[in-house]
Amino acid sequence: MKKNQLSDPIYKQHAVKKRLLAILVIAFAFFAMPLVAQQAQVSAKIDTAQIKIGEQIAYKINVETDSTNLVVFPEGNTFAPLEIVESLGTDTTRVQNKYQLFKEYTLTQFDSGSYTIPQQKIIINNKPFLTDSMRVEVADVAVDTTKQEMYPIKPSVEIPKSFSVPNWIWWLLLVLVILGVLAFFFIKRRREKALENKLPPYEQAMKDLEDLDKSTLIENREVKEYYSRLTYAIRRYLDEKVYDGAMESTTTELIEYLEIQQKSGVLQLHGKTLDNLKQILQRADLAKFAGSRPDVITAKEDRNKSRMIINDVKSSMPEPTEEELMQDEEYRRSKLSKRRKKRLILGISGGVLVVFIALAVLISSKGLDYVVDTYWGHPTKELLEGDWIRSEYGTPAVYVTTPDVLVRREMELSEDATQSYIDAQMFSFGSLVSNFYTSLSTRTFSKKDQFDLKTGVDGVYKELENQGAQNIVMKQEDFTTVNGANGVKVFGTLEMTNPVNDEIQPKKYSILNFAQNGGFQQITVIYNEDDSYAEEISGRIINSVELIKSTN
């Protein structure tokens, strides 16, 4: 069977084909693999593997590939645990029919240690390529303070304050407003007096003509001014008695209106009155606007005609009835009453405005609390600004300055304390639940040994509790009086319950403790926590304490 197959020509032909196919596959694989390898080459490197904290590493990726391939470099937090400081742009160069792409990253780390830069994935035509991982050492920065150059402390620099309106600007504004209000009322009063002293229309017109006669306008050839005053007298009379638009109307309009009134029977003027008025007004227009200069005789004749025109108009006006006169009187009184009410309202409004501006200026310059406390009163502010008293209290003597006299009080002492004291005195002002309380106590011991000041200071907390204090926060520091007596100052915050309304009152306190002259001296100040005036009083009292040191 085998011999027959080997000798069969068909079998021989099939075997030859199989061998040729295998040779072709091997040849294709042999030539194709270098071709793929040549199509894309990826490499990466760093400029250093050892840095100090905060220094930077240059991480560079080099890709060599065909010009038609799409290359995607890593982005985002792919270099963790190192941080990317900067991702630079891609540089491209051409080598024959290929491209070389260079991508650089700047990396850093702010903690010392040994770190590994992980493999980075570069995508080329959707095929991933990985770089090698790299080891980096991050070292601490050595600081030698003995070799560090020292510099002197810079002097304080005053920072300029932000812009604010000076106080004198507000005061100047207030003065200007007050002056403006006063000027307004002064001018208004003068106008009202002028109206009250105003002559009736006819008497005023006659007075204007008489004043014109007394002038020397004609003699000085001041024709324009002469005719202006002449026509003003006529027009004003007509404006008040006949036509309230006579002052603003042109000559033609005024004459036409008077002609209509005469035709309707409202006015009963003589034949030439309107003609004479028309001639005078036209001559005045020419003198004022065209530079015409009528002769003296014509000007004086126009003056006489004007008087006749006013008289004729007056006589043509119907006499007011008694009812009309009464209505006019009532109207006058009503108008006068309204004027007085308006004046009163304006006066009150002006006063309120001045007060409001004054308060605004005070609040802006001094603050709302200061204005309220000053004008509505504040108990501790009144104490602070009152007459202070410096006096001597107790034995051994303690000198202190207070806003009011400290009144002697009975001290509640135990039987053991009574036996150990030769003398015990207490003086106080106010109460623990009031805005401000201060007390001064002195004790003289029967034993000759010096009193242990620490024992007295340790008893402060217990004593405050006995007086009803809660949530006591206590601090202490050494204290020296103005005359050199040494003691301990205990200070802090506490809370007291008001027995009247059960309200919790947060307070501050300061207690001075001294062991001088064989005794124990204690000065206590307790006040409301949010009372700035009481805090200033406390400071003045504490700083005024003086003890006479023993000379034994």
C-alpha positions in Angstrom: 0.0 0.0 0.0 2.7 2.4 0.9 4.8 1.6 -2.1 1.8 2.1 -4.3 1.0 5.5 -2.8 4.6 6.8 -3.2 4.6 5.7 -6.8 1.2 7.3 -7.5 1.7 10.6 -9.5 -1.4 12.2 -8.0 -0.1 11.6 -4.6 3.3 13.0 -5.5 1.7 16.2 -6.9 -0.3 16.8 -3.7 2.8 16.4 -1.5 4.8 18.9 -3.6 2.0 21.5 -3.1 2.0 21.0 0.6 5.7 21.5 0.7 5.5 24.7 -1.3 2.7 26.1 0.9 4.8 25.5 4.1 7.8 27.2 2.5 5.6 30.2 1.6 4.2 30.5 5.1 7.7 30.3 6.6 9.0 32.8 4.2 6.1 35.2 4.8 6.6 34.9 8.6 10.3 35.4 8.2 9.9 38.6 6.2 6.7 40.0 7.9 8.0 40.0 11.5 10.9 42.4 10.8 8.5 44.6 8.9 6.1 44.9 11.9 9.0 45.5 14.2 10.2 48.2 12.0 6.8 49.9 11.9 6.7 51.0 15.6 9.5 51.3 18.2 8.8 52.7 21.7 11.4 53.7 24.4 11.5 55.9 27.5 14.2 57.3 29.8 14.6 59.7 32.7 17.4 62.3 33.1 18.1 61.3 36.8 17.1 58.5 39.2 18.0 60.5 42.4 16.5 63.8 43.4 15.8 65.8 46.5 12.4 66.7 47.8 10.7 69.1 45.4 13.3 68.7 42.6 12.1 67.7 39.1 12.6 64.7 36.8 12.5 64.9 33.0 10.7 61.7 31.7 11.0 61.4 27.9 9.2 59.0 25.6 10.5 58.3 22.0 8.2 56.7 19.4 9.4 55.7 15.9 6.6 54.7 13.6 5.1 55.0 10.1 3.8 58.4 9.1 0.3 57.1 8.7 -0.1 55.7 12.2 -2.0 57.4 14.9 -0.1 57.8 18.2 -1.7 58.5 21.6 0.6 59.4 24.6 -0.5 58.8 28.2 -2.4 61.6 29.9 -3.8 62.1 33.5 -2.5 60.6 36.7 -0.6 57.7 35.1 2.8 58.5 36.8 1.5 58.1 40.4 3.0 58.1 43.0 4.9 60.9 41.3 3.1 64.1 40.4 3.1 65.7 36.9 4.4 69.2 37.1 4.1 69.9 33.3 3.2 68.0 30.2 5.2 69.4 27.3 4.1 69.4 23.6 5.1 66.6 21.2 8.1 67.2 18.9 8.1 65.4 15.5 11.0 64.7 13.1 11.1 62.8 9.8 13.6 60.0 9.2 13.2 58.8 5.6 9.6 57.5 5.3 9.1 57.3 9.1 8.3 59.8 12.0 10.1 60.1 15.3 7.9 61.5 18.0 9.3 62.9 21.3 7.1 63.5 24.3 8.5 64.9 27.6 6.9 65.1 31.1 8.2 66.9 34.2 7.7 64.9 37.4 8.3 65.6 41.1 7.7 64.3 44.6 7.5 66.2 48.0 8.0 63.2 50.3 11.2 61.4 50.7 11.5 57.6 49.9 12.0 55.1 47.1 9.4 55.3 44.3 8.7 53.4 41.1 7.5 55.1 37.9 5.0 52.6 36.5 4.9 51.4 32.9 3.4 53.9 30.5 1.0 52.8 27.8 1.3 54.3 24.3 -1.4 53.5 21.8 -0.4 53.2 18.1 -3.2 52.4 15.8 -5.2 50.9 18.7 -2.3 48.6 19.6 -0.8 49.2 23.1 2.9 49.5 23.7 4.4 49.6 27.2 7.5 51.3 28.4 9.8 50.0 31.2 9.1 50.9 34.8 11.8 53.0 36.5 13.1 53.4 40.1 13.6 56.8 41.6 15.1 57.8 45.0 13.8 61.0 46.7 16.1 62.3 49.5 15.4 64.8 52.3 16.9 68.2 52.2 19.5 68.6 55.0 19.2 71.8 56.9 22.1 72.9 59.1 20.8 75.7 61.4 24.3 76.3 62.7 25.4 77.4 59.3 22.2 79.2 58.4 22.9 82.9 58.1 20.7 84.8 60.6 19.2 88.2 59.9 17.9 90.8 62.4 14.2 91.1 63.0 12.6 93.6 60.6 11.0 96.6 62.2 7.2 96.7 62.2 5.7 98.4 59.2 2.5 100.4 59.5 0.0 99.3 56.9 -1.9 102.3 55.6 -5.5 102.3 56.5 -8.2 101.9 53.8 -9.9 105.0 52.7 -12.5 106.4 55.1 -14.3 109.7 55.2 -12.7 112.0 57.8 -15.0 113.0 60.7 -14.6 116.7 59.9 -16.3 116.0 56.5 -19.4 114.8 58.4 -19.4 117.9 60.7 -18.9 120.2 57.7 -21.8 118.5 56.0 -24.0 118.9 59.1 -23.1 122.6 59.3 -23.9 123.1 55.6 -27.3 121.4 56.0 -28.1 123.6 59.0 -27.1 126.7 57.1 -29.1 125.6 54.1 -32.2 125.0 56.2 -31.9 128.4 57.9 -31.3 130.1 54.6 -34.4 128.4 53.2 -36.6 129.6 56.0 -35.1 133.1 55.9 -35.8 133.5 52.2 -39.2 132.1 52.5 -40.0 134.5 55.4 -38.9 137.4 53.4 -41.1 136.4 50.5 -44.1 136.0 52.7 -43.5 139.4 54.2 -43.2 140.9 50.7 -46.5 139.3 49.8 -48.2 140.6 53.0 -46.9 144.1 52.3 -47.9 144.0 48.6 -50.1 146.8 47.4 -53.4 146.2 45.7 -53.1 146.0 41.9 -54.3 149.6 41.1 -52.2 151.3 43.8 -49.2 149.3 42.7 -49.7 150.4 39.1 -50.0 154.0 40.1 -46.9 153.7 42.2 -45.0 152.2 39.3 -46.0 155.2 37.1 -45.0 157.7 39.8 -41.6 156.0 40.2 -41.2 156.2 36.4 -42.0 160.0 36.5 -39.3 160.5 39.2 -36.7 158.7 37.1 -34.4 160.4 34.7 -34.6 157.8 32.0 -36.2 160.2 29.4 -33.6 162.9 30.1 -30.8 160.4 29.7 -32.4 159.0 26.5 -32.7 155.5 28.0 -35.8 154.9 25.9 -35.6 151.1 25.9 -35.6 150.9 29.8 -38.3 153.6 30.0 -40.8 151.7 27.8 -40.0 148.4 29.4 -41.0 149.8 32.8 -44.0 151.6 31.4 -45.5 148.5 29.7 -44.6 146.3 32.7 -46.8 148.5 34.9 -49.7 148.1 32.4 -49.3 144.4 31.8 -49.0 143.6 35.5 -52.2 145.4 36.3 -54.0 143.7 33.4 -52.5 140.3 34.5 -53.9 140.7 38.0 -57.3 142.1 37.2 -58.3 141.1 33.6 -56.2 138.4 32.0 -53.7 136.2 33.9 -51.7 135.7 30.8 -51.0 139.3 30.1 -47.3 139.2 31.2 -46.5 136.3 28.8 -48.7 137.3 25.8 -47.5 139.2 22.7 -48.9 142.5 21.9 -51.2 141.0 19.2 -52.5 138.3 21.6 -53.2 140.7 24.4 -55.1 143.2 22.2 -57.1 140.4 20.6 -58.1 139.0 24.1 -59.2 142.5 25.3 -61.2 143.1 22.1 -63.1 139.7 22.7 -63.8 140.7 26.3 -65.1 144.1 25.2 -67.3 142.6 22.6 -68.7 140.1 25.1 -69.6 142.9 27.5 -67.1 141.8 30.2 -65.1 145.0 29.7 -66.7 148.4 28.9 -63.8 150.4 27.7 -64.0 153.8 25.9 -63.5 154.0 22.2 -59.8 154.9 22.0 -58.5 152.9 25.0 -57.6 149.8 23.1 -56.1 151.8 20.3 -53.9 153.8 22.6 -52.9 150.6 24.4 -52.0 149.0 21.1 -49.9 152.0 20.0 -48.0 152.1 23.3 -47.3 148.3 23.2 -46.2 148.5 19.6 -44.0 151.5 20.2 -42.4 149.7 23.2 -41.7 146.6 21.1 -39.9 148.8 18.5 -37.9 150.5 21.2 -36.9 147.2 22.9 -36.3 145.1 19.8 -35.8 147.3 16.8 -33.8 150.1 18.4 -36.4 152.8 17.7 -36.0 156.0 19.8 -39.3 157.9 20.2 -39.0 161.6 21.1 -39.4 162.9 24.6 -42.9 164.4 23.9 -44.2 161.1 22.5 -42.8 159.2 25.5 -44.4 161.5 28.0 -47.7 161.4 26.2 -47.6 157.5 26.3 -47.0 157.8 30.1 -50.2 159.9 30.4 -52.1 157.6 28.2 -51.0 154.6 30.3 -52.6 156.2 33.4 -55.8 156.8 31.5 -55.8 153.2 30.2 -55.4 151.8 33.7 -58.2 154.1 35.1 -60.5 153.1 32.2 -59.9 149.4 32.8 -60.5 149.9 36.6 -63.8 151.8 36.0 -65.0 149.2 33.4 -64.6 146.3 35.9 -67.8 145.5 37.8 -67.7 146.3 41.5 -67.5 143.1 43.7 -70.6 142.3 45.6 -70.6 142.0 49.4 -70.8 138.2 49.1 -67.7 138.2 46.8 -65.8 140.4 49.2 -66.7 138.1 52.1 -65.6 135.1 50.0 -62.3 136.9 49.2 -61.8 137.6 52.9 -62.5 134.0 53.8 -60.2 132.8 51.0 -57.5 135.1 52.2 -57.8 133.8 55.7 -57.9 130.2 54.5 -54.8 130.9 52.4 -53.0 132.5 55.3 -53.9 129.6 57.6 -52.6 127.1 55.0 -49.5 129.1 54.7 -48.9 129.1 58.4 -49.5 125.3 58.6 -47.2 124.7 55.7 -44.6 126.9 57.5 -45.0 124.9 60.7 -44.7 121.5 58.9 -41.6 122.7 57.0 -40.1 123.9 60.3 -40.8 120.6 62.0 -39.5 118.6 59.0 -36.4 120.8 58.9 -35.8 120.2 62.6 -36.3 116.5 62.3 -34.0 116.4 59.3 -31.3 118.3 61.3 -31.7 115.9 64.2 -31.5 112.9 61.9 -28.4 114.2 60.1 -26.8 114.9 63.5 -27.6 111.4 64.7 -26.2 109.9 61.5 -23.0 111.9 61.8 -22.6 110.8 65.5 -23.3 107.2 64.7 -20.9 107.1 61.8 -18.1 108.7 63.8 -18.7 107.4 67.3 -20.8 104.2 66.8 -24.4 103.3 67.6 -23.6 102.0 71.1 -21.8 105.3 72.0 -24.8 107.4 70.9 -27.4 105.2 72.6 -25.3 105.0 75.8 -24.6 108.8 75.8 -28.1 110.1 75.2 -30.2 107.3 76.6 -27.9 106.5 79.5 -25.8 103.5 80.6 -25.1 102.7 84.2 -21.5 101.7 83.9 -20.8 104.6 81.4 -22.1 107.0 84.0 -19.8 105.4 86.6 -16.8 105.6 84.3 -17.4 109.3 83.5 -18.4 110.3 87.1 -16.1 111.6 89.9 -13.8 108.9 91.1 -12.7 108.6 94.7 -9.4 107.4 96.1 -9.6 106.1 99.7 -8.0 103.8 102.2 -9.7 100.7 103.3 -9.1 98.0 106.0 -6.2 96.9 108.1 -3.5 96.5 106.8 -4.4 99.5 104.7 -5.2 99.2 101.0 -5.4 102.3 98.8 -7.7 102.1 95.7 -9.5 104.4 93.4 -13.1 103.6 92.6 -16.0 105.3 90.8 -18.0 105.3 94.1 -17.3 104.8 97.8 -17.0 101.2 98.9 -19.5 100.6 101.7 -18.5 98.4 104.8 -20.2 95.0 104.8 -20.3 92.2 107.4 -18.1 89.3 106.5 -19.6 85.8 107.0 -16.8 83.8 108.7 -16.7 80.3 110.1 -15.9 79.8 113.8 -12.4 78.5 112.9 -11.7 81.6 110.8 -12.9 83.9 113.5 -10.4 82.4 115.9 -7.5 82.7 113.4 -8.2 86.3 112.5 -7.4 89.3 114.7 -9.4 91.6 112.4 -11.4 91.0 109.2 -13.1 93.8 107.2 -14.9 94.0 103.9 -16.1 96.9 101.7 -18.1 96.6 98.5 -20.1 98.4 95.8 -22.9 96.8 93.7 -24.0 93.2 93.6 -22.9 90.0 91.9 -25.9 90.1 89.5 -25.6 93.9 88.7 -23.7 95.4 85.8 -20.7 96.0 88.0 -19.5 94.7 91.3 -16.3 95.4 93.3 -15.2 94.4 96.8 -12.2 94.8 99.0 -11.4 92.6 102.0 -8.5 92.6 104.5 -7.7 90.0 107.1 -5.1 90.2 109.9 -4.0 86.9 111.4 -3.3 86.1 115.1 -0.3 84.0 114.4 3.0 85.8 113.7 3.8 83.5 110.8 3.5 84.9 107.3 0.2 84.0 105.5 0.7 81.5 102.7 -0.5 83.4 99.6 -1.0 80.1 97.6 -3.6 79.0 100.2 -5.6 82.2 99.6 -5.4 81.8 95.8 -6.5 78.2 96.0 -9.5 79.3 97.9 -10.7 81.7 95.2 -12.5 79.0 93.2 -14.4 77.7 96.2 -15.3 81.2 97.3 -16.8 82.0 93.8 -18.8 78.8 93.9 -20.2 79.7 97.3 -21.4 83.0 95.9 -23.3 81.2 93.1 -20.9 81.3 90.3 -21.0 78.5 87.6 -18.8 77.4 84.7 -15.8 79.2 86.2 -12.8 79.5 83.9 -9.7 80.5 85.9 -6.3 81.8 85.0 -3.6 83.4 87.1 -0.5 85.5 86.8 1.9 87.4 89.0 0.9 91.0 89.7 2.9 94.0 91.0 1.2 97.2 92.2 2.3 100.7 91.4 4.3 100.9 94.6 6.0 97.5 94.1 3.8 95.1 96.3 3.8 91.6 94.8 0.7 89.4 94.5 -1.2 87.1 92.3 -4.0 88.0 89.9 -6.7 85.5 89.3 -8.9 86.3 86.3 -11.3 84.6 83.8 -15.0 84.2 83.1 -18.0 82.8 85.0 -21.7 82.7 84.9 -24.2 84.0 87.4 -28.0 83.2 87.6 -30.2 86.3 88.1 -32.6 85.3 90.9 -35.3 87.6 89.5 -35.7 86.2 86.0 -33.4 83.1 86.2 -31.4 84.5 83.3 -27.8 83.2 82.9 -25.4 86.2 82.9 -21.9 85.6 81.5 -19.4 87.7 83.4 -15.7 88.5 83.6 -13.8 88.8 86.8 -10.4 89.9 88.2 -9.2 89.2 91.7 -6.0 90.5 93.2 -4.5 88.6 96.1 -1.8 89.9 98.4 -0.1 88.6 101.6 1.4 91.8 103.1 2.0 93.0 106.6 1.0 89.7 108.3 -2.4 89.7 106.6 -4.3 88.7 103.5 -5.7 91.4 101.1 -8.1 90.7 98.3 -9.6 93.1 95.7 -12.4 91.6 93.5 -14.0 93.1 90.3 -16.9 91.2 88.5 -18.8 92.7 85.6 -20.9 91.8 82.5 -18.8 90.2 79.8 -20.1 92.4 77.0 -19.8 95.7 78.9 -16.8 97.6 77.5 -17.3 100.5 80.0 -17.2 98.1 82.9 -14.0 96.5 81.5 -12.4 100.0 81.5 -13.6 100.6 85.0 -12.1 97.3 86.1 -8.7 98.2 84.5 -8.6 101.5 86.3 -9.4 100.0 89.7 -6.9 97.2 89.3 -4.1 99.6 88.2 -4.8 102.0 91.1 -4.3 99.4 93.9 -1.5 100.4 96.3 -0.4 98.5 99.5 1.9 100.0 102.1 4.6 97.4 102.5 5.7 96.5 106.1 9.0 98.0 107.2 9.5 95.4 110.0 
